[in-house]
Amino acid sequence: MVHVYNCHPFSSQRIVQVEQEPGLVCCGGGALFVVATGGCKVTVKTFYLLEDQSDFLFVPRHQELLGDRAKNCDVSVSIEKTGLEDRGQYTLSYVLYRHFTPDFFQGCSGDETQLHSLQLYPLFTSQYSNQSVSVEEPACMFCFFSLPTSGYLYSLKGGVELLSVYQYPEKVLEAVLTDHLLHVITKCALQCFTVRCAAVAARIEDPYIDTTVKACPPCSLDVCALRMQLFIGLRSVCVYGRHVILLSTANTETPEESERTTQRRGLSRKWTLSSPRETSTAGHGWNLYVVDTVSPLTLYQEMVEYSQRYVETNPQARSLRHLLSEAHLLLRASLLQTSVQQQNTEGSPAASLQKDGQELEEALRQNCAQLGDSFSRGSQKDCHLALPYYRMSGLSVTDVIARNGPHPSSPHTYGLGFLFYLKHYLLEEAEQSLSQGTADEVIDIFSQSEPSQLVSVCVSPAMVNVSPARTLQILQNLEYTTGVSVTLTITMATMMLHLDDLPQYTQLMDRHAEMVLVYGFIEESRLLLHGGGRGQHTHVRPTVLTRQLAKSQPGLLVAAMVALHENSKVQLEQADHIFKVHLYCKNCVLVDFWEAILMASSQEAVIQELLFRLASVYIDRLTNSETQPNPLLINSCSHYGTLYPWLTVLSPAYNTSSQHQSLLCGPSLCVGSVVPLLERLSEETLWGFSLHLLCATRGGQYNSSIEKLLDRCPQAIIAYANHHLQDINMVLWWQKLLPELCNRTRAAADNSILLAALRETLVVVATEMSPAEFLELIPDDGTAAYFLPHLLSCSQRHLLA
C-alpha cells in the first residue's frame, strides 16, 4: 500500500506522521520526496525563493542528484521514533533529488514548477513473485512525479535511472501510472501515454534478453500519446485494475475573471508564486466517471491495423517501427501481469487467465514477425535485430524467405537484416535441414547478393539437400570470377562426391598439397564435421567428405583432425566418437591420431589423458600378443624419454633404433596411473617382466627391483645400477647390490656373469668409500684375497686424495 502526503511548498517546516508502511512524503516547491517504512516521524525542510531589497530574484538552478549523490542536497531529513514502530531498526537513504526552476524567458509562472503527482510504483514478475505476501519483493521499482507541463519516470532498483520524460501538450492537473499506460487529466480531457516499465522488467527478469536469440525495444524509446477522451471540469483521477475513475465538476469561473487573472500575472514585476485559490462551494455539482480501459489485446489489434497504413505508404518509416515497438512493450507488460495473476489464482479464473496468456503470446509472436520484417530491410546500424525478432516469432526459414523478396528497384538486392538473419541461421548447427527447393533458393540469394559467402552456405548442415549439380555449376562460375581457393576447391570436390564422380573428386583434391588442404579444413571445419558443442560429442557427425578420407586418405584425415583439435574446432571426445562410431576406423588409425595429438598438444590435461590412453593401448597389445613393433617406442616426441640402457640389455630384440624413445621412460607419464593396467599383464613374458620392473623402479622400489633383475637377467644389473643408483641412491651399491652379488656368486654353479657384475660393483665401491669402510664390507669367510686388489686401489686413491 502506498500513501502520498502532500506538503505545502512554502511552509517553513512540516512534521508528517507515517503510521503505515511504506509511507511516501512529497514536498512540492522543493521537489523533494521521501520514502519511509514503519511508524516514524519525517522532518522535511523546504527551499525558499530569496529576494533582496533591490528587487533581484535569486532561485536555485535546475539540479538532479541520483543515488548516493542525493544526500548532498540541502534538504535534511531525520527519523524520530514514536513508539508505534516494531522492534526493527530503520535506516534512511537518499535515492533521488531533483529541483526545478521556472524559466523566466519562456513566460512560465511559478505554478508550473509545482509537483502535483507523486507515485512510487512496484512491478512484480513471475520470477520474483513469492507465496508469502509479507516477504514479497518487486522485481522493479519506479518513481513517477509530474509537474503541470512535464512528467518524469525513474527506475529505482539496481541504480537510479531516468527512463522517460513526458512533455504534455497542455497543462495537466493530475497523473497516475500503471503497468501499461500513464493516465493524465487536463481540465477537459483524459489522455494516455506509453510507459517503459515493461522494458525494464524484461531486462531484469532476463539479463540476456539483448542477444541474437532474444530482443526487446530499448528503455530509451521515446514515449507517445495513444488516446484522448473529452470530459468537462476534470479534477481528480485514480486507477483500479483496468478502470480509470474520474472526478469532475463544472468550472464556475467566468471567462472575464480568467482573463483578468492572466493580465494581472503578466503585469507583475516580481516572479512570485500564486497562492492556491479556494474552490467555490457554488457550482453545478460533482460527477464521478468510471472508464473501462481498452484491453491490451484490443489496443494491440488497433495498433496493428493502424500500422498497415504505414506499410502501404512507406515500409521504412521510423513511425512504423516505433508503433510496432510500442505494441511489443504493451504485450510484454500484459504477459508479465498475467503470469503473476496465474500464480496467485486457482480454479476457473486461472484457466481463463491461461487462455488470455496464450492469446497474448500468439500476438507477441505476430508482433515479433512484423518487427523482424521492419529490421530486415533496415539500415546497417540496426539490421542485426532482424535475427532475434524472427527467432522469437517462431517462423521457419522458408516463411522468412517468403516474407523477404528482393527490392523491386533492384531484383538482385536483399535487405541487410534478412541476409544477416540467413547467414546466422546457416552458420549455426541447426538440426532441421532445408528442403531442396528452399536450399536452392538460398544458394540463389547468396550468389546474387554475397557470392563470397557461398562456401560457408554450402557447408552448412541445413543445406544437405541442396542440388549438387546446380550448386557445382554456381561454384565453378564463382571460381572463374574470383580465382582458385582451397576451401572452394574442397567444396567443389564434395559436390563431386554427392554426384558419385570419384575421378573428378580425386582430380580436384590433387590440386593442393596435403598441408594446404589441412589449412582449408581449419578455415572451414564444417567441410569435415557437422554439429557439436561442449560436452555433446554424440551430436557430432562426419560429412560425406570425412567418410571418403577415412577410406582413401586416412593420414590426411588424422592430420586434419589434429589441426581442428589444436584450433579448438573439435574436442578430443568428439574426435574419438567420430573415429570409433561413425567411421569404423581400425584401432591403429585412432592410435595414430592420439600419438599425433600428443606430439602437437600443449594442454596438460589433454596430455595426461592421451598418455594414459596410449599406455593402455600398448599394454593391451602386449596382452593380446599382437605382432607389432615395440609398442613402447615412437619417433621423436618430448613426452617419450630415451630408452633406459638396461632395457636394451634385457630385450635386445626390440631395440630397433637408437632414435626410438619409450613412453614409460619419458618425463610426462604418471606411472602410478599405469600400475592398475599391468595387473592383466603376466611377468612370465619378457615384456611383462620389463614393464613391471620399469614401473616398480620408477615407483622407487629399488631393493625388490635389484633382486628381481638378479633372478631373471643378471647381465643387465650393472647397466641398471649405473642408471638408477646415483646421487641419493648411491648407498645401495654397497648396502644392497654388493651383498646380493657376494651371496649369489657363492651359491651359483655358473657364476661368470655374477663375477663380472661383482668386479664392476667393487670398482664403484672402491671409488666411493674409504679403506676402513671398505674393509668392513669384505666377507670374513676366507675370500678376502679376492678383494685385496680393490682394497689396494681404494687405499692408493685415498692417499692421493
C-alpha positions in Angstrom: 0.0 0.0 0.0 1.4 3.4 -1.0 0.4 6.6 0.8 1.1 10.0 -0.6 1.3 13.0 1.7 1.3 16.5 0.1 3.1 19.3 1.9 2.6 22.9 1.1 5.8 24.1 -0.8 6.3 27.2 1.3 5.8 26.1 4.8 8.9 26.5 6.9 8.8 23.1 8.4 6.4 20.1 8.3 6.2 17.0 10.5 4.5 14.2 8.8 3.2 11.2 10.8 3.5 8.0 8.9 1.6 5.2 10.6 1.5 2.5 7.8 4.2 1.1 5.6 5.5 2.0 3.2 4.9 5.8 3.6 5.6 8.4 1.0 6.2 12.1 1.6 6.2 14.7 -1.2 7.1 18.4 -1.0 6.1 20.4 -4.0 8.2 23.6 -4.3 11.4 22.0 -3.1 10.8 19.0 -5.4 11.5 16.6 -2.6 10.0 13.1 -1.9 10.9 10.8 0.9 10.1 7.1 1.2 10.0 5.8 4.7 8.9 2.4 6.2 7.4 1.8 9.5 5.8 4.2 12.0 8.1 7.2 12.2 8.3 11.0 12.0 9.9 12.5 9.0 11.1 16.1 9.3 11.3 17.9 6.0 12.9 21.3 5.4 11.9 23.0 2.2 13.6 25.6 -0.1 12.8 29.2 -0.2 12.9 31.7 -3.1 15.0 34.6 -1.8 14.6 38.2 -2.7 16.8 41.1 -1.7 16.0 44.8 -1.1 16.9 45.6 -4.7 14.2 43.5 -6.3 16.6 40.9 -7.6 15.3 37.4 -7.7 17.5 34.5 -6.6 16.4 31.0 -7.3 18.4 27.7 -7.4 19.1 26.4 -10.9 17.8 23.0 -12.2 19.5 20.2 -10.4 19.4 16.4 -10.4 21.2 14.2 -7.9 20.9 10.4 -8.3 21.7 7.6 -5.8 24.2 8.3 -3.1 24.8 11.8 -4.5 21.3 12.8 -3.5 22.5 13.1 0.1 24.5 16.1 -0.9 21.3 18.2 -1.3 20.4 20.9 1.2 17.3 19.1 2.5 17.7 17.5 5.9 15.5 14.5 6.8 15.6 12.9 10.2 13.7 9.9 11.6 12.2 10.3 15.1 10.8 7.3 17.0 7.2 7.5 18.1 6.9 4.2 19.9 4.5 2.8 17.3 7.2 1.1 15.3 8.1 -2.5 15.7 11.4 -3.7 17.0 13.1 -3.4 13.6 15.8 -0.8 13.0 15.1 1.7 10.2 17.6 3.5 8.1 17.2 6.5 5.9 18.8 6.5 2.4 18.6 9.2 -0.2 17.5 7.9 -3.6 16.7 10.9 -5.8 16.8 14.7 -5.5 15.6 16.9 -8.3 15.0 20.7 -8.2 13.0 22.7 -10.8 13.3 26.4 -11.5 10.9 28.5 -13.6 12.1 29.6 -17.0 11.9 33.4 -16.9 12.3 33.9 -20.6 9.6 31.4 -21.6 6.8 33.2 -19.8 6.4 30.4 -17.2 4.7 31.0 -13.9 5.7 29.6 -10.6 2.8 27.3 -10.6 4.3 25.3 -13.5 7.2 24.1 -11.3 5.0 22.7 -8.5 4.6 18.9 -8.2 1.1 17.7 -8.3 1.5 13.9 -8.6 4.0 11.6 -7.0 3.9 7.8 -7.2 6.1 5.0 -6.0 5.2 2.1 -8.3 6.4 -1.5 -7.8 6.2 -4.0 -10.6 6.1 -7.8 -9.9 7.1 -10.6 -12.3 6.6 -14.4 -12.1 10.3 -14.8 -11.2 10.1 -12.5 -8.2 6.6 -13.4 -7.0 6.6 -15.3 -3.7 4.0 -17.3 -1.9 4.1 -15.1 1.2 2.8 -11.6 0.6 4.7 -10.3 3.7 8.1 -11.1 2.1 7.1 -10.3 -1.4 9.6 -8.2 -3.2 9.0 -6.5 -6.5 11.3 -7.1 -9.5 11.3 -3.4 -10.3 10.5 -0.2 -8.5 9.6 3.1 -10.3 9.1 6.6 -9.2 6.9 8.9 -11.2 6.2 12.5 -10.5 4.6 15.2 -12.6 4.5 18.9 -13.0 1.8 20.7 -14.9 3.7 20.7 -18.1 6.0 17.7 -17.8 6.4 14.3 -16.1 9.4 12.2 -15.1 9.7 8.4 -14.7 12.7 7.0 -12.8 13.7 3.4 -12.2 15.0 2.9 -8.6 16.0 -0.7 -8.3 19.5 -1.6 -9.4 20.6 2.0 -9.6 18.6 5.2 -10.1 18.0 6.0 -13.8 15.8 8.4 -15.7 13.6 6.4 -18.1 11.2 8.8 -19.7 10.3 12.5 -19.8 6.8 13.4 -20.7 6.1 16.8 -22.3 2.4 17.4 -22.1 0.7 19.3 -24.9 -1.4 21.2 -22.4 -1.5 21.8 -18.6 -2.0 18.6 -16.6 -3.8 18.6 -13.3 -3.1 15.0 -12.1 -1.3 11.9 -13.4 -1.3 8.2 -12.4 1.0 5.5 -13.6 0.0 1.8 -14.4 1.8 -1.2 -16.0 0.6 -0.3 -19.4 -0.1 3.4 -19.7 0.2 6.7 -18.0 -3.1 8.4 -17.5 -3.2 12.2 -17.2 -6.1 14.7 -16.9 -6.4 18.3 -18.0 -9.5 20.5 -17.4 -11.3 18.9 -20.3 -9.6 15.6 -21.3 -8.3 12.3 -20.2 -5.1 11.4 -22.1 -3.0 8.2 -22.2 0.8 8.0 -22.8 3.0 4.9 -23.2 5.4 3.8 -20.4 8.7 1.9 -20.3 8.2 -0.3 -17.2 7.9 -3.5 -19.2 11.2 -2.9 -21.0 12.9 -2.5 -17.6 11.2 -5.6 -16.1 12.0 -7.7 -19.1 15.7 -7.0 -18.8 15.7 -7.6 -15.0 13.9 -10.9 -15.4 16.2 -12.0 -18.3 19.6 -10.3 -18.3 20.5 -12.0 -21.6 17.5 -10.6 -23.5 19.6 -8.4 -25.8 21.3 -11.2 -27.7 21.0 -12.9 -31.0 18.3 -15.1 -29.5 16.0 -12.5 -27.8 15.3 -8.8 -28.1 13.2 -6.1 -26.6 12.7 -2.4 -27.5 15.0 -0.2 -25.5 14.0 1.7 -22.3 15.1 4.9 -24.0 12.4 4.6 -26.7 10.5 7.9 -27.0 7.1 8.0 -25.3 4.0 8.8 -27.3 0.3 9.6 -26.7 -2.1 6.9 -27.6 -5.6 8.1 -26.7 -7.7 11.1 -25.6 -11.2 11.3 -24.3 -13.0 14.6 -23.7 -14.7 15.5 -20.3 -15.8 18.7 -18.6 -14.2 20.1 -15.5 -11.9 17.2 -14.5 -10.4 17.5 -11.1 -9.0 14.1 -10.0 -8.1 10.7 -11.3 -7.2 7.3 -9.9 -6.9 3.8 -11.3 -8.3 0.5 -10.0 -7.4 -2.5 -12.2 -8.5 -1.7 -15.7 -10.8 1.0 -14.6 -10.0 4.7 -14.6 -12.1 6.7 -12.0 -12.6 10.4 -12.8 -14.0 13.1 -10.6 -15.2 16.3 -12.3 -17.2 19.4 -11.6 -18.4 22.4 -13.7 -16.0 25.4 -13.7 -17.7 28.3 -12.0 -15.1 30.8 -13.0 -16.3 33.2 -15.8 -14.1 33.9 -18.9 -13.8 37.5 -17.8 -12.4 36.5 -14.4 -9.9 34.2 -16.0 -8.7 36.9 -18.5 -8.3 39.4 -15.7 -6.3 36.9 -13.7 -4.0 36.3 -16.6 -3.4 40.0 -17.2 -2.5 40.6 -13.5 0.1 37.9 -13.7 1.6 39.3 -16.9 1.9 42.9 -15.3 3.7 41.7 -12.2 7.3 42.8 -11.9 8.2 40.2 -9.4 8.3 36.4 -10.1 6.0 35.2 -7.4 4.0 32.0 -6.9 0.3 32.5 -6.8 -1.4 31.0 -3.8 -3.9 28.3 -4.4 -7.4 29.7 -4.9 -10.1 28.1 -2.8 -12.7 26.2 -4.6 -16.1 27.8 -4.6 -18.8 25.9 -2.9 -21.3 27.1 -5.6 -21.4 25.2 -8.8 -23.3 22.5 -10.7 -22.2 19.6 -8.5 -19.7 16.8 -8.8 -19.6 14.0 -11.3 -18.0 10.6 -10.9 -17.0 8.6 -14.0 -15.7 5.0 -14.2 -14.0 4.5 -17.6 -13.2 0.9 -18.7 -9.8 1.0 -20.4 -9.4 -0.9 -23.6 -7.8 -4.3 -23.1 -4.2 -4.6 -24.2 -5.0 -7.2 -26.8 -7.7 -4.9 -28.4 -5.4 -1.9 -28.2 -2.7 -4.0 -29.9 -5.0 -5.0 -32.7 -5.9 -1.4 -33.3 -2.2 -0.5 -33.5 -1.6 -3.3 -36.0 -4.5 -2.0 -38.2 -3.0 1.5 -37.9 0.5 0.2 -38.8 -0.9 -1.2 -42.1 -1.2 2.4 -43.3 2.5 2.9 -42.9 3.3 -0.3 -44.6 1.3 0.7 -47.7 2.8 4.2 -47.9 6.4 3.8 -46.5 7.6 0.5 -45.1 10.8 2.1 -43.9 9.1 4.8 -41.9 10.5 5.2 -38.4 7.0 5.8 -37.1 6.0 2.3 -38.2 8.9 0.7 -36.2 8.1 2.9 -33.2 4.5 1.9 -33.3 5.4 -1.8 -33.5 7.8 -1.4 -30.6 5.1 0.3 -28.5 2.8 -2.7 -29.3 5.6 -5.1 -28.3 6.1 -3.4 -24.9 2.3 -3.3 -24.4 2.1 -7.1 -24.9 5.1 -7.7 -22.7 3.5 -5.7 -19.8 0.3 -7.7 -20.2 2.2 -11.0 -20.2 4.1 -10.1 -17.0 0.8 -9.1 -15.3 -1.0 -12.3 -16.5 1.9 -14.5 -15.4 1.8 -13.1 -11.8 -2.0 -13.4 -11.7 -1.9 -17.1 -12.8 0.4 -17.9 -9.8 -1.9 -16.2 -7.3 -5.2 -17.6 -8.8 -6.7 -21.1 -8.6 -9.7 -22.7 -10.3 -11.6 -21.5 -13.3 -10.2 -17.9 -13.2 -6.7 -19.5 -13.7 -8.0 -21.3 -16.8 -9.3 -18.0 -18.2 -6.0 -16.3 -17.5 -4.2 -19.1 -19.2 -6.3 -18.6 -22.3 -5.6 -14.9 -22.2 -1.9 -15.6 -21.8 -1.9 -17.9 -24.9 -3.7 -15.2 -26.9 -1.1 -12.6 -25.8 1.8 -14.9 -26.6 0.4 -15.5 -30.1 0.0 -11.8 -30.6 3.6 -11.3 -29.4 4.9 -13.8 -32.0 3.0 -11.9 -34.7 4.4 -8.6 -33.4 8.0 -10.1 -33.5 7.4 -11.2 -37.1 6.4 -7.6 -38.0 9.4 -6.2 -36.2 11.6 -8.7 -37.9 10.2 -7.6 -41.3 10.9 -4.0 -40.3 14.5 -4.6 -39.3 15.2 -7.0 -42.2 15.1 -4.0 -44.5 16.7 -1.6 -42.0 19.9 0.2 -42.1 23.4 -1.1 -41.3 23.0 0.3 -37.7 20.0 -1.8 -36.6 19.7 -4.6 -39.2 21.1 -7.2 -36.8 17.8 -7.0 -34.8 16.0 -8.9 -37.5 17.7 -12.1 -36.2 16.3 -12.2 -32.6 12.9 -10.9 -33.6 12.5 -13.6 -36.3 13.6 -16.2 -33.9 11.0 -15.0 -31.3 8.3 -15.1 -33.9 8.7 -18.9 -34.4 8.7 -18.5 -38.2 10.6 -21.1 -40.2 13.3 -20.2 -42.6 11.0 -20.9 -45.6 8.5 -18.4 -44.1 11.1 -15.7 -43.5 12.4 -16.1 -47.1 8.8 -15.8 -48.4 8.4 -12.5 -46.5 11.7 -11.1 -47.8 11.7 -10.8 -51.6 14.3 -8.7 -53.4 13.8 -4.9 -53.7 11.6 -4.1 -56.7 14.0 -1.4 -57.9 16.9 -3.9 -57.7 15.9 -7.5 -58.3 19.2 -8.9 -57.1 19.4 -6.9 -53.8 18.0 -8.1 -50.5 17.7 -6.4 -47.1 20.8 -6.3 -44.9 18.8 -7.6 -41.9 17.4 -10.5 -43.9 20.9 -11.5 -45.1 22.2 -11.2 -41.5 19.4 -13.5 -40.3 20.0 -16.0 -43.1 23.8 -16.1 -42.5 23.4 -16.7 -38.8 20.9 -19.4 -39.3 23.2 -21.3 -41.7 26.3 -20.7 -39.6 24.7 -22.3 -36.6 24.4 -26.1 -36.2 20.6 -26.3 -36.9 19.1 -29.7 -36.5 16.5 -29.1 -39.2 17.6 -29.3 -42.8 16.0 -27.3 -45.6 14.2 -28.9 -48.4 15.9 -29.0 -51.8 13.7 -26.1 -53.2 14.5 -23.9 -50.2 18.2 -24.8 -50.2 18.4 -24.0 -53.9 16.7 -20.7 -53.3 19.2 -19.8 -50.6 22.1 -20.6 -53.0 20.5 -18.2 -55.5 20.1 -15.5 -52.9 23.7 -15.5 -51.9 25.0 -16.0 -55.4 23.2 -12.7 -56.3 23.9 -10.7 -53.1 27.1 -12.1 -51.4 28.9 -14.6 -53.6 31.9 -14.6 -51.1 29.6 -16.4 -48.6 28.8 -19.3 -50.9 31.3 -21.7 -49.5 30.1 -21.1 -45.9 26.5 -21.5 -47.1 27.2 -24.8 -49.0 28.8 -26.5 -46.0 26.0 -25.6 -43.6 24.3 -28.7 -42.1 20.9 -27.2 -43.1 22.0 -27.4 -46.8 22.4 -31.1 -47.1 19.5 -31.4 -49.6 20.9 -28.8 -52.0 21.1 -29.9 -55.6 24.8 -30.8 -56.2 24.9 -30.4 -59.9 23.3 -27.0 -59.8 25.4 -25.8 -56.9 28.6 -27.1 -58.6 27.8 -25.0 -61.7 27.4 -21.9 -59.5 30.7 -22.7 -57.7 32.5 -23.1 -60.9 31.3 -19.7 -62.1 32.5 -18.3 -58.8 35.9 -19.8 -59.2 36.1 -18.4 -62.8 35.3 -14.9 -61.3 37.4 -14.9 -58.1 40.1 -17.4 -58.8 41.1 -20.7 -57.1 41.0 -21.1 -53.3 41.5 -24.2 -51.2 38.1 -24.1 -49.5 36.3 -23.5 -52.8 38.1 -26.5 -54.3 37.2 -28.8 -51.4 33.6 -27.7 -51.6 33.5 -28.5 -55.3 35.1 -31.9 -54.6 32.4 -32.5 -52.0 29.7 -31.8 -54.7 31.5 -34.3 -56.9 31.2 -36.9 -54.1 27.5 -36.3 -54.0 27.4 -36.9 -57.7 29.5 -40.1 -57.3 32.2 -38.8 -59.6 35.3 -40.1 -57.9 37.8 -39.3 -60.7 36.8 -35.7 -60.7 36.8 -35.7 -56.9 40.4 -37.0 -56.9 41.5 -34.5 -59.6 40.1 -31.6 -57.5 41.8 -32.8 -54.3 45.1 -33.3 -56.0 45.2 -29.6 -56.9 46.6 -28.8 -53.4 49.2 -30.4 -51.2 48.0 -32.1 -48.0 49.2 -29.3 -45.7 47.3 -26.8 -47.8 44.2 -28.9 -47.6 44.7 -29.0 -43.8 44.7 -25.2 -43.7 41.5 -25.3 -45.7 39.8 -27.5 -43.1 40.9 -25.2 -40.4 39.4 -22.3 -42.2 36.1 -24.1 -42.7 35.8 -27.0 -40.3 32.2 -27.9 -41.4 33.8 -29.4 -44.5 34.6 -32.4 -42.2 32.2 -32.1 -39.2 28.6 -31.1 -38.6 27.0 -30.5 -35.2 28.8 -30.5 -31.9 29.1 -28.4 -28.8 30.8 -28.6 -25.5 30.1 -31.9 -23.9 27.8 -33.0 -26.8 30.1 -35.4 -28.6 27.2 -37.7 -29.5 25.8 -34.9 -31.8 29.0 -34.6 -33.9 28.7 -36.3 -37.2 31.1 -36.6 -40.2 30.3 -35.3 -43.6 30.5 -37.3 -46.8 34.0 -35.9 -47.4 35.1 -37.2 -44.0 33.9 -40.7 -44.8 35.7 -40.6 -48.1 39.0 -39.5 -46.5 38.7 -42.4 -44.0 38.7 -44.8 -46.9 41.2 -43.3 -49.2 43.4 -40.8 -47.2 43.4 -41.7 -43.5 46.7 -39.9 -43.0 45.2 -36.6 -44.3 42.1 -37.2 -42.1 44.3 -37.7 -39.0 46.3 -34.5 -39.7 43.1 -32.5 -40.3 41.5 -33.7 -37.1 44.7 -32.9 -35.1 44.6 -29.4 -36.7 41.0 -28.9 -35.8 41.6 -30.0 -32.2 44.5 -27.7 -31.8 42.5 -24.8 -33.2 39.5 -25.6 -30.8 37.3 -26.7 -33.6 36.7 -30.1 -32.2 37.2 -31.7 -28.7 39.1 -34.9 -28.0 36.0 -36.9 -27.1 34.2 -35.6 -30.2 37.1 -36.8 -32.4 37.2 -40.2 -30.7 33.4 -40.5 -31.3 33.9 -39.8 -35.0 36.7 -42.4 -35.4 35.1 -45.1 -33.3 31.3 -44.8 -34.0 30.9 -43.1 -37.4 34.0 -44.1 -39.4 34.5 -47.6 -38.0 38.3 -46.9 -38.3 40.8 -49.5 -37.3 42.3 -49.1 -33.9 45.7 -48.2 -35.4 44.2 -45.1 -37.1 42.8 -43.9 -33.7 46.1 -44.6 -32.1 47.9 -42.6 -34.8 45.5 -39.7 -34.0 46.3 -39.9 -30.3 50.0 -40.0 -30.9 49.8 -37.1 -33.3 47.7 -35.1 -30.8 50.2 -35.9 -28.1 53.0 -34.5 -30.2 51.1 -31.3 -31.0 49.2 -30.5 -27.9 50.3 -28.1 -25.1 47.3 -28.7 -22.8 48.4 -30.6 -19.7 45.0 -32.2 -19.1 44.9 -33.5 -22.7 48.5 -34.7 -22.5 47.8 -36.8 -19.3 44.6 -38.3 -20.8 46.4 -39.3 -24.0 49.4 -40.7 -22.1 47.1 -43.0 -20.2 45.2 -44.0 -23.3 48.3 -44.8 -25.2 49.8 -46.8 -22.3 46.6 -48.7 -22.1 46.7 -49.5 -25.8 50.3 -50.5 -25.7 49.7 -52.8 -22.8 46.6 -54.3 -24.4 48.6 -55.1 -27.5 51.2 -57.0 -25.4 48.4 -58.8 -23.6 46.9 -60.0 -26.8 50.3 -60.9 -28.2 49.9 -58.8 -31.3 52.8 -58.9 -33.7 53.6 -55.2 -33.5 56.9 -53.3 -33.4 57.9 -52.2 -29.9 54.7 -50.7 -28.6 56.6 -48.6 -26.1 58.6 -46.9 -28.8 57.7 -44.0 -31.0 59.7 -41.5 -33.0 60.7 -38.1 -31.6 58.3 -36.6 -29.1 59.2 -34.7 -25.9 56.8 -36.9 -23.8 58.8 -40.0 -24.7 62.2 -40.5 -22.9 65.3 -42.2 -24.1 65.1 -45.9 -23.7 66.9 -46.9 -20.5 70.2 -48.8 -21.3 69.3 -51.8 -19.1 66.1 -52.3 -21.1 68.1 -52.8 -24.3 70.2 -55.4 -22.5 67.1 -57.0 -21.1 65.3 -57.2 -24.5 67.8 -56.6 -27.3 65.5 -58.0 -30.0 63.2 -54.9 -29.7 65.9 -52.3 -29.8 65.1 -51.3 -33.4 66.9 -48.0 -33.5 68.8 -45.6 -31.1 66.4 -42.8 -32.3 63.3 -44.5 -30.8 62.1 -43.5 -27.4 60.0 -45.1 -24.8 56.7 -43.8 -23.3 57.3 -45.2 -19.8 60.8 -43.8 -19.8 59.5 -40.3 -20.6 59.1 -37.4 -18.1 55.4 -36.8 -18.5 53.6 -40.1 -17.7 52.5 -40.6 -14.2 53.5 -44.3 -13.6 51.0 -44.7 -10.7 48.1 -44.4 -13.2 49.5 -47.2 -15.3 50.1 -49.7 -12.5 46.5 -51.0 -12.4 46.8 -51.7 -16.2 49.7 -54.1 -15.5 47.6 -56.5 -13.5 46.4 -58.3 -16.6 50.0 -58.5 -18.0 51.9 -61.5 -16.7 55.5 -61.2 -15.6 56.3 -64.6 -17.3 56.7 -62.9 -20.6 59.8 -60.8 -21.3 57.8 -57.7 -22.0 55.6 -58.2 -19.0 58.6 -58.6 -16.8 60.3 -55.5 -18.2 57.1 -53.3 -17.8 56.6 -54.5 -14.2 60.2 -53.9 -13.4 60.2 -50.5 -15.0 57.1 -49.3 -13.1 58.5 -50.6 -9.8 61.8 -48.8 -10.4 60.0 -45.5 -11.2 58.0 -46.0 -8.1 61.2 -46.1 -6.0 61.2 -49.9 -5.3 64.9 -50.4 -6.0 65.6 -53.2 -3.5 62.9 -55.5 -4.9 63.8 -54.5 -8.4 67.5 -55.4 -7.9 66.5 -58.8 -6.5 64.1 -59.5 -9.5 66.7 -58.4 -12.0 69.4 -60.6 -10.5 66.9 -63.5 -10.5 65.8 -63.0 -14.1 68.6 -61.2 -16.1 71.8 -60.6 -14.0 73.7 -59.4 -17.2 71.6 -56.2 -17.1 72.2 -55.4 -13.4 75.3 -53.1 -13.9 73.5 -51.1 -16.6 70.5 -50.8 -14.2 72.7 -49.7 -11.3 74.7 -47.2 -13.4 71.5 -45.6 -14.5 69.4 -45.6 -11.3 71.8 -46.0 -8.3 73.2 -42.5 -8.4 73.1 -39.5 -6.0 70.9 -40.3 -3.0 70.6 -43.9 -4.2 74.4 -44.5 -4.4 74.4 -46.1 -1.0 72.5 -49.1 -2.5 75.7 -50.2 -4.3 77.3 -51.4 -1.1 74.2 -51.8 1.1 72.1 -53.9 -1.3 73.9 -54.8 -4.6 77.3 -55.9 -3.2 75.9 -58.3 -0.5 73.5 -59.7 -3.1 76.2 -60.4 -5.6 78.5 -62.0 -3.0 75.8 -64.3 -1.8 74.6 -65.3 -5.2 78.2 -65.8 -6.6 79.0 -68.3 -3.9 75.7 -70.2 -4.4 75.7 -70.2 -8.2 77.2 -73.1 -10.2 78.0 -71.0 -13.2 78.8 -67.6 -11.7 80.7 -66.0 -14.6 78.0 -63.3 -15.1 77.7 -62.6 -11.4 81.5 -62.4 -11.0 81.7 -59.9 -13.8 79.0 -57.9 -12.1 80.8 -58.2 -8.8 84.0 -56.8 -10.2 82.2 -53.8 -11.7 80.5 -53.3 -8.4 83.7 -53.4 -6.4 85.2 -50.8 -8.7 82.4 -48.4 -7.9 82.5 -49.2 -4.2 86.3 -48.7 -4.0 85.9 -45.4 -5.7 83.2 -44.1 -3.3 84.5 -45.4 0.1 87.5 -45.1 2.4 89.8 -48.1 3.1 88.4 -48.6 6.6 84.8 -48.6 5.3 85.8 -50.9 2.5 87.4 -53.4 5.0 84.2 -53.6 6.9 82.4 -54.8 3.7 84.8 -57.6 3.0 83.3 -61.0 3.9 85.1 -62.9 6.7 84.6 -66.4 5.1 88.2 -66.8 3.7 87.7 -64.9 0.4 89.5 -61.7 1.4 92.2 -62.3 -1.2 89.7 -61.7 -3.9 89.1 -58.2 -2.5 92.7 -57.2 -1.9 93.4 -55.6 -5.3 90.3 -53.4 -4.9 91.3 -52.5 -1.4 94.8 -51.6 -2.7 93.2 -49.4 -5.4 91.0 -47.8 -2.7 94.0 -47.1 -0.5 96.1 -45.6 -3.2 93.2 -43.4 -4.4 92.6 -42.3 -0.8 96.3 -41.4 -0.3 96.3 -39.3 -3.5 93.2 -37.5 -2.3 
